[in-house]
Amino acid sequence: MKDVGIGEATGKIILMGEHAVVYGEPAIAFPFNGTKIVATLSESATATNTVTSSYHTGKLADTPDNLANIRALTARLQKEFGASAFHLQIDSTIPAERGMGSSAAVAVAITRAFFDWQDRPLTEEQLLFYVNFSEQIAHGNPSGIDAAATSGSQPIFFLKNKEIIPFPLHLDAYLLVADTGIKGQTRAAVKSVAELYEVDQAFTSNHLQQIGRLTRHAQHAIMSNHPQELGLLMTEAHLRLASLHVSNSELNNYIRLALAEGALGAKLTGGGRGGCFIVLTKSKDDAIRIGRKLKVAGVKDAWLQGLGVYQYA
Ligand code: MEV
């Protein structure tokens, strides 16, 4: 066993396919290096498990309910390793509850830190097993895409319960990732789609299947470097997600603004109902200009993501 165990993870961006992926449709996601989380584990100075984080500092048992996943995950790992009482420190730049996969990322970082602390090798399978255990508690019915995207280093094509296929994202375009500053509600949004499915299966499954179709087309658009086509597919995916009631007026307004300013496409990303959205632009200048306009309109934060053809800091 080591004195200190360290684990890291990144945020994630779902480019296409959120919500539909829960119903077996494909999704495209990538790790988002603009944001990161580090978990550090060491033996507790007291006989109690303690935590230092932006949410809570003190006894782990006293953490608020939105950290129930962390309590359950650490309890499980501690029991399985027969580990002593620990102190867990969480340092994160991933905005919480904004569709960037912060709950999965914290689970990835903690699992890695635990195995590192105990000086044991960790396989990809083990990692996904523990992260999915934690995500069941955080999200109720996760597809597993957040776990896969926050633990890897490459863009992925993802199908629930199937092999995860990494691929190079070479696209002659820029992606602006913007945070509405409004907490998203992934758990509630996933549940409400499930309820809509119960009430009107034909309507709901039609939209979900069409999102699946758009994602498959997006895969071709990416592979053949057709950003304009990808943009149109993204915007249509957003409209279909809005029809499934997982958008909100702020997201819709920002997306309308981005499109009016010449974006190739724009959509919410992740669970929706707040959180982040993504804007595809042809040029870096467009991305910067639209990012500025969005900030003036009220967006809290914005990042630029390289899509492979152009790389920049
Ligand atoms: C959340 O980042 C993505 C959703 O599709 C839920 C999931 O796939 O677990 C909304």
Boltz pocket constraint, residues with backbone or C-beta under 6 A from the ligand:
constraints:
  - pocket:
      binder: B
      contacts: [[A, 14], [A, 17], [A, 18], [A, 19], [A, 20], [A, 21], [A, 22], [A, 99], [A, 101], [A, 139], [A, 141], [A, 142], [A, 143], [A, 144], [A, 145], [A, 146], [A, 186], [A, 190], [A, 270], [A, 271]]
      max_distance: 6.0
